[in-house]
Amino acid sequence: MDETYQAPRQRSLIFTIGLGVLALVGVFVLLIFGSGGLTGVPNLALSLLAVPVMGALVFLVYRSFLLLTTRYRLTRSCLELHWGFQRERIPLDAIEWAHPVSDFDSPMPLPGFVLPWQYYGTRTIRGLGPVVFAATEKAEMVLIRAEDRHFVISPVSARAFAEKIEDFLNLGAEEPVEPLSQNPRTMLTEIFQEKIARRLLIAGLLSLLLLLAVVIAFSATRPSVTWITLEQVSSNRLLLLVLIGGLTWLSNTFLGAYFFLRSLLEKRWVFLLWGWSILICLILTTAAVFMRLGSA
């Protein structure tokens, strides 16, 4: 008998995706105005401002990924926590207790950097030590003690979840299981043990860096290039190609890694996804070269 609990995420997803859309629009607007696409006058400062906005967009995409993958699975043998690329398997006989945070007199200190309805990370709390957070709703937080470790999660109903754990603890573990702790570093090691995966990921990163180097070189050495509409535009507009290539590489790399580690797709389809990133970056690099030659 097992049950899977989802974390409340409607409000957090609306907030994060809304900010992400604003950041994406902001990047395009800054690049267009920075390249002089509307005013005819290039503005390098606006083009450079697009870089931190792009970083914020990447962060928001990753946060959305965390929210969509956060879930808690409780069985008669263990408690499994999933969020993003992290996974914790806690044997049932290692769990000492689980209580809603609202039962405690003192408020629960939160991780150092949080967004509304998003509480991820690790914080050292006096009397508890390092506490791992994978929660989305402060009012539904549950504090779990497993030997010398502590976790804070937020199922839809904190009290019902805590009572279910208590019931399972009274019944005893159905069968012994080994504890498991996975994080991005251990998962990256697992992926890189596959020779084809390692080569594709390295090639994907190199193709993106090649695109970035070509665009920067052309933007620094040429005032204008021939755009796809066959009109002469500021060479800063080539940064749009980096944006497209970067977003494609980022999404395909993360999705492929998730499918690979969870065995949700056959490896050949994951390899095809990673290979697609390489192809897109090479096509965009070739397009940049032709735009540069067309303005010679």
Beta strands, then each sheet from edge to edge (+ up, - down):
strand 1: 2-6
strand 2: 71-75
strand 3: 78-83
strand 4: 86-91
strand 5: 95-100
strand 6: 119-125
strand 7: 129-135
strand 8: 142-146
strand 9: 149-153
strand 10: 180-182
strand 11: 224-226
strand 12: 232-234
sheet 1: 1+ 2- 3+ 4- 10+
sheet 2: 5+ 8- 9+ 7+ 6-
sheet 3: 11+ 12-
end
